[in-house]
């Protein structure tokens, strides 16, 4: 990971050009995968310019579904 000055990171974060539709952060120069949302009170978001952000999104979406699928299959098999 590259070392970047906090001022540069803050400037990138505040630049509207790095926010697609005002919601999705996309900046290839920013080494952070996770960063605060435009309104930091709302939590964190992913930098969608990084490949690893899509793995995070996939994992956070489908990992919680594993127990549900296992239980559904178990009930289906046991009728």
C-alpha positions as CSV (number, residue, x, y, z in Angstrom):
1,X,0.0,0.0,0.0
2,X,1.3,3.4,-0.9
3,X,1.8,6.0,1.8
4,X,-0.4,9.1,1.0
5,X,-0.6,12.3,2.9
6,X,-3.8,12.7,4.9
7,X,-4.5,16.0,3.1
8,X,-4.4,14.3,-0.3
9,X,-6.7,11.5,1.0
10,X,-9.1,14.1,2.3
11,X,-9.0,16.1,-1.0
12,X,-9.8,12.9,-3.0
13,X,-12.6,12.0,-0.6
14,X,-14.2,15.5,-1.0
15,X,-13.8,15.6,-4.8
16,X,-17.3,15.1,-6.3
17,X,-15.7,13.5,-9.4
18,X,-14.7,10.5,-7.3
19,X,-18.3,9.8,-6.3
20,X,-20.5,8.2,-8.9
21,X,-24.1,9.2,-8.5
22,X,-23.0,10.7,-5.2
23,X,-23.0,7.2,-3.6
24,X,-20.2,5.0,-5.1
25,X,-16.6,6.0,-4.4
26,X,-14.2,5.2,-7.4
27,X,-10.6,6.4,-7.3
28,X,-7.8,4.3,-8.6
29,X,-5.2,6.5,-6.9
30,X,-6.6,6.0,-3.5
31,X,-5.0,2.9,-1.8
32,X,-7.9,2.5,0.7
33,X,-10.5,-0.2,0.1
34,X,-12.7,1.0,3.0
35,X,-13.2,4.7,3.7
36,X,-15.9,6.8,5.3
37,X,-19.0,7.7,3.4
38,X,-19.5,11.3,2.2
39,X,-21.4,11.8,5.4
40,X,-19.1,9.9,8.0
41,X,-22.1,9.5,10.4
42,X,-23.6,7.1,7.8
43,X,-20.7,4.6,8.1
44,X,-18.2,3.2,5.6
45,X,-18.1,2.5,1.9
46,X,-15.9,0.6,-0.5
47,X,-13.6,2.1,-3.1
48,X,-14.9,0.4,-6.2
49,X,-11.7,1.1,-8.1
50,X,-10.1,-1.8,-6.2
51,X,-10.7,-5.4,-7.2
52,X,-10.8,-6.5,-3.6
53,X,-13.8,-4.3,-3.0
54,X,-15.9,-6.6,-5.2
55,X,-14.7,-9.6,-3.2
56,X,-15.8,-7.8,0.0
57,X,-19.1,-7.0,-1.6
58,X,-19.6,-10.6,-2.7
59,X,-18.6,-12.0,0.8
60,X,-20.8,-9.6,2.7
61,X,-23.7,-10.4,0.5
62,X,-23.5,-14.1,0.2
63,X,-21.7,-15.3,3.4
64,X,-24.8,-14.5,5.6
65,X,-27.0,-16.6,3.2
66,X,-25.0,-19.8,3.8
67,X,-26.8,-20.7,7.1
68,X,-30.2,-20.0,5.4
69,X,-29.4,-22.2,2.5
70,X,-28.1,-25.0,4.7
71,X,-31.3,-24.9,6.8
72,X,-33.5,-24.8,3.7
73,X,-31.7,-27.8,2.2
74,X,-31.8,-29.7,5.5
75,X,-35.6,-29.1,5.8
76,X,-36.1,-30.1,2.2
77,X,-34.2,-33.3,2.6
78,X,-36.0,-34.2,5.9
79,X,-39.4,-33.3,4.5
